[in-house]
Amino acid sequence: MPNKILTRRLPSLRSRLLLAAAVWLITITLAAGYLVPNFIKRYLIDQEQQQLALYVDELTARVEFGADGRVSLPEKLSNPRFRSPYSGLYWTIQVNDQQFRSRSLWDARIAGDEQNGYTGPKQQSLLVVQRTILLPESDAPVTLMVASDQAKLNTTLQQLTQGLWLILLTMAAGILVLIWLQISWSLLPLRTLRQNLKHVRDGEATELTGTYPIEVKPVIDDLNALLFHYQELLERARNHAGNLSHALKTPIAILTNEVANLDPADQQQLTPALTQLRQHIDYHLGRARMAGAANVLAARSAPAVRVDAIAMAMNKVYADRGITLVNELDSELVVAVETRDLDEMVGNLIENSYKWASHLIRVHQTARNAHTVSITIEDDGPGMDCEDYHTVLQRGTRLDETTPGSGLGLSIVNELAHSYRGSLTLDRSALGGIKAVLVLPRPRTES
């Protein structure tokens, strides 16, 4: 089953770090913007209540009963606001049904209670401090009340809150910019690594170069060692495969000629063994060629060009069959496959079509996603049974022994496609024959 390539784009490290910093800053800013004004308001109210308590003390010291039994205030309080009408600072003295009030109240009264709050002459909200005392001249309790308008306090609090929010937002924006600069500077080595990887992928370099932090340097060294080891092993495997191919061709050719001179009975006994030996050699040489590109990261091929070249060769080999190949591939299409491996895969599929097609072979493409492309090769031949589609992809399987071939072509194509994280599937073509769908990766591009 072909490997599925993850197409969902994950957020970058920079985005994650910036998002985490932004969430943290927003949380801290909102918390500070909510808590600090509450602390300031509590502090201002406490300060105002302490001042009102001082006025209550002053009022307590000066209140007395006259000879007629009525409450009086012989001496005026020190703050002149108590004598200015509707100044926002008021006092009252309540004894039974009698009420003595400051000139600042004029003809109004303080309304309300502790539970619902107090209101002043102009329905403004008041902050009240009251005290109940007993005087020697009267058995009735005396209630002293001093009140101040909260409008000034609220205005002060509003101005402080606005200034606080301005400071918090400016500070949060500045911190976020500094964090962005810090993240960009910290991730600069990774950007350098990304550029160097692109150079390696494009074939412009064979190793990663540059200066990296000590946290990244061991990874770079291991990657360079792995790239060098891979290239060395790959080149050695290709050389061994080529040497083995040349070393075995001559002995097998000699044995084949000698067997041809034997009696028919001996030929019938030895020919299958030689055929099997040739198939094994062809298969394992094909596997050796499947080792991958000399620079796998820089592998790129243009399928349209290779199909034209292969079709030109096949038209000469199968000239007597009169087959027409229609190449509908985009000339700018590029796949991340080495040219020799692409020739091996497409060549085998096109050759099979030339063997079985009646008149027409069609080669076209279908974009699966941003990472892969499907190259479809179909013909108008007789086709095959549906249950054989999977069987013919097995090594050495041939459905028609009369047609020349080793039965290894489709197996090699299948394994080559898997080595590039692609796939090969067979199905019935709309033309009547077989449709081979070869899924290959696209080159990775810089975003």
Secondary structure, DSSP 8 states (H G I E B T S, - for coil): -------S----HHHHHHHHHHHHHHHHHHHHHHHHHHHHHHHHHHHHHHHHHHHHHHHHHH-EE-TTS-EE-SS--S-GGGGSTT-SEEEEEEETTEEEE-GGGTT---EEETTTEEE-TTS-EEEEEEEEE--TT-SS-EEEEEEEESHHHHHHHHHHHHHHHHHHHHHHHHHHHHHHHHHHHHTHHHHHHHHHHHHHHTTS-SS--S---TTTHHHHHHHHHHHHHHHHHHHHHHHHHHHHHHHHHHHHHHHHHHHHTS-HHHHHHHHHHHHHHHHHHHHHHHHHHTT--TTGGG--B-HHHHHHHHHHHHHHHTGGGT-EEEE---TT--BSS-HHHHHHHHHHHHHHHHHH-SSEEEEEEEE-SSSEEEEEEEE-S----GGGTTGGGSTT--S-TTSSS-S-HHHHHHHHHHHTT-EEEEEE-TTSSEEEEEEEE------
